[in-house]
């Protein structure tokens, strides 16, 4: 399973998710870091991403040519100007139009309030995402196994 993690600034959310996912799934997943800047890319690679792409052109190139099984990122990845202005309209449109599962981390910032998420910590949100990815990996494993004769 290929999971893209999109983040910017210092990639605090991205790097913490990558550490948790790699610890949980080890070699069952490949993580592709998609960073809006070099600092974010370095931080995600340092914390376990298998490979990475940096900047608008590289992010859009990857997402347009190698659609991941899932993408993880803060809610700002869906909005032009998100993540401190680092998400461009082109990135947001590309992410939104992806034909994969999108795990959006609902940060209550910039006047965006998402009912039902008020009391969830980042750790709890990550746990929900990890649980869902684990279910998807199990489904994949079952579909790849063949009955013995």
N, C-alpha and C positions, 0 to 999 in steps of 0.2 A: 504494500500500500504506500502510495506517495502522498505526503502531506506537505503543502506549501504553507509557510508561516510568513505573513506579511506584516512588517512593522517599520517604524522610523525612529527618529530622534536617537535615543540610546538603546532602543529595542528591549526595554525592561520587561514588557509583557511577553514579547517573542522569545527572549532568551529563557525566561522562567518556564514558559510552556515547553520549549524544546528540552530543557533538562528533565522535566517531569515525564514527558512522552518517551524520551530515550531510555530513561530508567525503567519505565513500565514495559515498553515493547521491544527494547534492544534492537535486534536485527530484523524484526517483523515489519518495520516501517523504514522508509527513506524520507528524510526531511530536507526540503529545499527552502533555504532562507531567501526571502524576497525583501530587500531593504531599500529604503528610499535614500539612504546615505551610507558612506563607507564605515562610519562608527557603528551603526546598527548592524551592518553586515558582519563586521569583525566580531561583535559581541555574540551574534547568533551562531557563527561558525565556531567560536571558542566554546560555546555551550552545547555543541553536539550536532549542529546541522551538517548534513552530508555534503552539501554543495550550496552555492548561493549566486544570486543575481542582484545587481545594484543599479538603482536609478530607473527613471520612467521607461526608457527604451528597452532595457534588459528585462524589467518586470513584465511589460506588455508582450515582449517577444516570447518569454517563457510561457506565460499564460495563454497566449494565442497558438502556440505550437506544441505544447506538452501539457495538456490539461491534467492537473493533479486529481487524485481521488477526493481530496478535501483541501480546503483552505481555512486557515485560522488567523484571526486578527481582531484588533479592537474595532469598534463600530465605525471609527473614522476611516477605515479602508473603503467604506461605501459612499463617502461624501467628498466631493471636490473641496479641497482646503482642509480635509481632516488631518489628524496627527500633526498639529501645529503648522498646518499649511503645506505639509510635505506630500499629500496625496493630490495628484493632478486629476483633472476631469477624465483624462484618458485611462489612468489606472483605475479610478472608481468605476467607470463604464465597463472596462474589461472584467473586473472582479464581479460586478453585478450580473453580467451576461454569461458567466461561466456555467457550464453544465456539470457541476459537481456540488457536493455538500459544502455549505459555508457555515463555519462555526464562528459566530460573531460575538465578541466579548463586549457585553453591554456596560460601558463606562458611563456613569451619569455625569457627563460633562457638557459644556456648551449649551445648556438649556434643554438637553435631550433627556427625557425621563422615560424609561421603559418599565411600565407596570409589571410587578411580579419579580423584579430583579433587585429591588431596593435592599433587601437583607442578605443577598448573596455576596460572599467574599470572593476575591479572585481565586483563591484556593478551591472553593466550592464550585465555581464556574469551571475551572480546569478539571476537577473531578468528574463533572457531568460530561464534559467533552471526551475525556479519557474513556469513560464507561461506554459512550456511544461508539467510539472508534474500536474498542475491544469487541463490541457486538458485530461491527462490520467485518473485522478481521476473522471472527469465528464463522460468519456467513461465507466469506471467501474461502476459508479452509474447507468448509463442508462442500462447497461447490467444486473444489479441486480434487476432492477425494473420490476414488472410484471403488465400487463394491468389489470385494474379493470373490473369486470364483471357486 
